[in-house]
């Protein structure tokens, strides 16, 4: 509550670009939130096998991943505002088309189309916020941004589930009700371009204290040589997280409906509650960073999520699975804005777009490759052991990523401290 109150007081002083971007992101995420909860249920309602869901997720994720690096380069060299406007417009058009078309060819084609243009927002959101925010406020802005994204997805996911069930009360069949809700979601995403039109390409200028020439030159040389090494380290850690997430996260609603036979409303409420808990944990994140440091905070959140992940995968009791899901969701995702801040602080402005695109590409490549694997495991081993195996594999990958992340950046910090001590002497 203290963070919320403090942020509310600071809202008037925030740059106009930040306010407009937050408004645009709310609209964008409401629409994508509806799709994330309901679209695979829509595919299932049309009579397609579960493998079709895996294929759609994979081709969309692959298309997004392939565009990350080009969009990162374009954003670093051109107008991030214009790219974001185009991304919102065409993402919305693609989502509205997906709500109407039912053939396998159109589903796969439009999954590629929306995957391409959703990359615009995913790559450029963090660099856009960074260039419009002073360094001292970035951690808070990134945490609030991530929380706002999830809050909008809560509204979209929960509202979409309720609306679909409500429409069915009037005798409208399930597939048609899902079509209507998905069309509304696509329209929300489309409208995100309007606030973005009123932003500009100006950047926050911060005063930099002059440094002695010999130290300044050493820092420039070191930065030039190490930027892509740092980017590569982040990318490897994100690849492991993407591989683990791709096995579980896109199919959580199918997991609950297949194993526990719950309603659309119940799935929407549960996933939305998971987002609410994540919002709270993200707001707490900056306090943990102040206590233990950014890298340790990331690793702590990720490791603490693992028992809840395994609990969700092995239980046959819906209440236990729901509690495990909620805590896993909150703890694992709470690390995301902290990781963004760590990356942005270690990379110069002219490489922030490409840095974010490389890490996003690594994550999405991992996500995209796991769809067929998940479908094969569930088809082969059934709704209990199939999901239990996928959750175990995901946990193993999360542990590997956390340990690697801690090792890479802890060692780097130690080297930097030694270097600074030598310079001081």
Secondary structure, 3 states (H helix, E strand, C coil): CHHHHHHHHHHHHCCHHHHHHHHHHHHHHHHHHHHHHHHHHHHHHCCCCHHHHHHHHHHHHHHHHHHHHHHHHHHHHCCHHHHHHHHHHHHHHHHHHHCCCCCHHHHHHHHHHHHHHHHHHHHHHHHHHHHCCCHHHHHHHHHHHHHHHHHHHHHHHHHHHHHHHHHHCCCCCHHHHHHHHHHHHHHHHHCCHHHHHCCCCCCCCCCCCCCCHHHHHHHHHHHHHHHHHHHHHHHHHHHHHHHHHHHHHHHHHHHHHHHHCCCHHHHHHHHHHHHHHHHHHHHHHHHHHHHHCHHHHHHHHHHHHHHHHHHHHHCCCHHHHHHHHHHHHHHHHHCHHHHHHHHHHHCCHHHHHHHHHHHHHHHHHHHHHCHHHHHHHHHHHHHHHHHHHHHHHHHHHHHHHHHHHHHHHHHHHHHHHHHHHHHHC
